[in-house]
């Protein structure tokens, strides 16, 4: 009887030991890992943290990785920082500039299907990168790892790694407006009338997730990226907008840590709120382009924004793109539903199907007819509405009116 009891206890202890070292696939939730906008691997969630195979760290992220099978230890290092992790242990060691410190992890490295998995956020952040999380309805999501970018703007030098909302307010002052994004990104909008420039700093988890400027003096890593002969090749997170109708000059810089074609309508977001924020952002971008062209700002009207709501919803639902609705309605007929603007002197409508408001507005800039409408000094009022589907290009409609 005693031997049987000892055997049972031994088996239980062995199971406890193994469970501390092995990951259980049936409890794992899938995660797509992105590095600077490119999908590099699949991981999974355990104890609320993303774990990835160690090969991802070396092959995908360029870290030096070594494995000590006898000690069951993983060592990951980059430049002056080294991390040591033991399989099954919540205790890790970080050595930076020769100074060693112990770190308590949220989840332990483990082995599954003969592959070693380590916690992504701890490794990436300790080695100088930012990590963002985008959740999905199924409990999984995207883990977004971003290499720091050094930016010089208005005489202020900052890194996308370290800039916070508080730091932005200290360096650039109070914003013209703040858009509390339903996609989890809070955007600080700066309109500089003296230079006719616009800045957008978008923060997620108090880290810089999105950045935009049309200030042609902006520099990345010491290079002015909005000069015609810039030697900088935009990364997967960065896009330079050009004015194809004016000597193909660079006129805007857009950075998004999730990738330069980021769509704000993601899983687990409030659709109506996302579409409203996109309309508001497109309005500010439109006025920034008008200021550059020496044209007065447009006045935003909610009534005009409502004019095309049913139309863009129909385009998104039915997959067509046209000024005429499926019911045969024209923009003139749709404006007539807004009593304040029914007796207009002049009216116009411009449409776009783009990833986000930045691409929509610069798409209008590079289309002759859309540009003429957007930058026309004949219009005084505007309304912008947006609709679309998850993870797809969104439909934008801007209505322009003069009474």
N, C-alpha and C positions, 0 to 999 in steps of 0.2 A: 504493500500500500504506500509506504514511504517512497519507494523507488518510483512508483507511478506518479506520485505528487511532484517529486523532483523533476521527472521527465516533462511534466506539463508546464511547470514553472520555467524550465530551460527553453522549451519551445516558445513560450510567451515572450521571454526575454529576447530570443533570437528574432521573433517577428517584430518586436519593438525596435531592435537594432536595425533590421533591414528596412523598416518603414522610414527610419530617419535618413536613409541614404538613397532610397529609390523613389522616383516620381510615379504617381499612379495615373495612367493615361485616361482611365474612365472618369477621373475628376477634373481632367485638364480641359481648358477652354482655349480655342485657337486664337492666335495673335499674329498679325502681319507686321513684320519689322521693316521700317524704312530708314534709310540713311541718306540724308540730304535729298529727299524726294524720290529715291529709287528703292523699290521693294527688294530687299536682299535676303530675306529668310522668313521662316515661320517659327514661331515660338508658342508658348502656352502660358496660362495663368495658373499659379498655385499660391495660396495664401494671399491673394490680392496683388501678386507681383508677377512680372513677365520674366520667364526664363528662356534662354536661347542656347543652342549648341555652341560649344567653345570654338568650333571651326568658324562660326560667323564672325567672331571677334578678330580672328587672324585673317581669314580670306576676304571678308566683307568690309571690315573696319580698319584693317592694317595694323592691329595691335600685335605685339610679340607675345605669343602664348606658349607655355610649356606645361607638360603633364608629368607628375611623379606618381606612377602607378603604385609603388610600394607604400608611399605615404598618403596616397589618395588626395594629392594636393594639386590645385591648378594655380599657376602664376601668370598674371596678365600685366604687361607693362607698356608704357609709352613715354619716351623721353625721360623725365626725372621722377615719374610716378610708377610704383610697382604695387600690385595687389596680390595677396596670397589667400586662397580660399580652400578649405577642407571639405570634402564631400560629407554631407550630413551634418555639418556644423554651422551654427548661426553666427559664429565668431569669425571675423575676417581680419586681416592685417593689411594696412596701407602704409607704404613707405614713400614719403615725398621729401626730396632733397636730403635724404639720409635720416630724416626724422620718422620714427615708427610710431604708429598708433593703432589701437584695437578698435574695430568697428562692429557693432551689433547689427546683423542683417535682419530683414523682415521674413526672409525665407532662405532655406539652406540650399547650396548647390546639391545636385543629385544626379543619379544615373537612370536612364530609361532606354530600353531597347539597345543596350550596350553603348549608348551615347551620353556624354557628360554635358549637363546643363548648368548654367550659372545665371544669377540675377542680372538682367540687362541694365536697369537704371543705376544700380550701385557702380557697376564697372564703367559705364559710359560717362556718368557725371564725375566720377573721381579722376577720369582721364581727360577732362576738359570739355566735354560735349553737353548740350542740353537734351533732355528727353521730355517729350509731350505724349499725352495719352488721349486717344479718341475712342470712346466706348461705342459699342454697337448693341442693338436690341437683344442679340443672342447671348450677351454676357462677354463676348470677345471684343476685339477692337484692333486699333492700329497703335503701335509703339513707334514714335517718330524721333529719331536721333539726328541731331544737327551739329555740324562742325561750326565753330565760331567764325563770324565774319566781322572784320574791322571796318568801320564806316567813319568817314569824316564829313560833317555837315554843319554849315553855319559856324565854322570854327570850332565845333565840338567833336571830339573823337570819342567813339564808344564801340563796345563789342556787343554783338547779339548774345553772347554768353552771359554777360554781367549786367546789361541794362535792365532796370526794373521800372515800374510805373512811377515810383517815387523819384528815381533818378532822372526820368524824363521830365517830370514836372519841375525839378530843380534846374535842369539844364536848359529847357526850352520854354518854361513858363506855363501859365494856365492855357488849356486848349480852347479853341473856338467852340467846340462841341465834343461830346463823348457819346459814342454809340455802344451801348451795352449789348454786345452781340449774342444772339440766341445760340450761336455755334460755340459759345464758350470763350470767344475772343472779344475783349473790350478794346475798342478802337478810339484813340485820342486823335481828334481832327484839328489840325492847325492850318489856318488860312492866313498867309502873310501878304497883306495888301501892298506893302511897300516894295516887295520883290515879285509880287504876282505869283507866288509859289504856294504849294500845298504839301503838307506832311501828314502821314498817317502812321501812328505807332499802335500796333495791335498786340495786346498782352493776353497770354493764357498761362494760368498758374504763376502769375507775376513774372513771366519770362517773355522776351520778345518773340512773338510768333509770326507777325506780319509787319512789313514796312513798305511804305510808298513815298516817293517824292518826285516832283517835276522840277526840282532845283537842279539846274545843269552844272552846278559846281560840286555836286556830291562825288565823293571818292570812296572806292572800295580797295582796301589794301594799298592805298597810296595812288591809285590810278583813277582818273576822272572817267567814269563809265558812260557819261552822257556827252562825250565828245565824239565827233564823227569817226575819228580814226583810233578809237579806243582799242587797246591790245587785250582787254579782258574778255574772255569767252564766258558768257553767262552760265552758271551752274544749273542743276535741275531745280534748285530752289529760287532761281533768279531770272527775271525777264526784263529786258530793255525794250520799251515801246518806241517805235519810230514813227515819224510823220512822213508817210510815203508820198504825200502830195506836195511836200515842201523840201525838196532835195534829200529826202530820206534821212533827215536829221534825227538823232536820238532825243526824245523829249520826256521820257518818264522811266523811273526805275521801280520795279516791284519785286519784293522778296517775300516768300511764304515758306515756312519751315516744313510744311507738308508737301511741298512741290509747287512749281509755278502755275500749275493749272488747277489749283485748289478750288473746290466748289464748297461754299459755306453750308449747303443743305446736306447735312450728314445724318446718319442714323442717330436716334435719340435726341433730335433737336425739334423745336417747335416750328413747324413749317411756316405758319403765318408770320411769326416774329422774324424768321430769317428773311422772308420776302420783303417785309417792311424795312428791315435794316439795309438790305441791298438797294432798295429804292432811295433811301435817304443818302447812302454813300454815293450812289450814281448822281444824285442831285448836286452834292458838293463837288464831285469830279467834273461835272458839266460846267459849273460856275468857275472852277479853276481854269478850265480850258477857255472859257469865254474871257476871263481876265487876261490870260496870255494873249488873246486875240484883240484886246482893247475894247471889249463889248461889255455892257452893263450886266450885272447879275440878274438871273431869272428869279421870280417870286414863286415859291412852292405853294401849290393848292391841293389839299386833300380831295376836293371835289373832282379835280382833273385826274388825280391818281386813281380815283374810282371808275373813271370813264372806261378804261380798258381792262379792268380786272377780269370781267367775264371772258373777254377776248383772249388774254394771255393764258387763262386757266383752260380754255378750250384748246388752244394750241398745244399746251403741255399734255393734256389728256388725250388728244387725238393725233398728235404727232405731225402737225402741219405748221407752216411758217408763212404767213401772208397778212397783208393789211385788211383784206376782206374776210369777214367771219364766215363760218360754215352756214350761218343763216342768211348770208348775203349782205350783212350790215357793213357800212363804210365808217370811217372815222368821223365824218360829218354827222352821220346819223347817231353815232354813239355820243358825240359831244352834246347833242341836243337833249340828252337825258340829264345834263347838269344845268339846272335853271340859270345859274349865275353866268354861265358861259355860252348859253344857247344863241345869243345874238352877237357872236364874235365877228370881228372884222377880218381876221386872218387866223388860220389854224393849220397845224401840221402834225405828223406822227412819224416817229422813227422807231424801228424795231431792231432787236439784236438777239442772237442765241449764242451765249458765251458762258465760260466757266464762272465768272463773277463780274462785279460792277466795273472793275478796272479794265477788263478786256472789252466789255460792252461799250464804254465811253471812248476808248481808243480805237475800237472798231468803227464807231461812228465818225471819229476824226479822219479815218483813212478811207472813207467812202464819200465821194464828191457830193452826192445829193444829201446824204445824212449830215455831213459836215456843214453844208450851207444852212440847213435847218437848225442844227444845234448851236451854231455860232451867229445866227442871224440877229441883228439888232432890231428886227421888226417884231420880235416876240417879247412878251413881258412876263407871262405866266407859264408854269410847267407843272405837270404831274407825272410821276413815274411809278409804274407798277411792275411787279415781277412774279413769276410762277415757274414751276418746274418739278422735276422728279429727282429722287435720291441719287446722289453721285453722278449726275448728268449735267450737261450745259443747261443753264436757266434761260427763260424767255423774258426779255426786257421790252417794255413799251414806254416811250416818252411822248407825251402829248404837249404840244406847244401852242399857245394862244395869245392873240392880241385882241383886246376889247375895243 
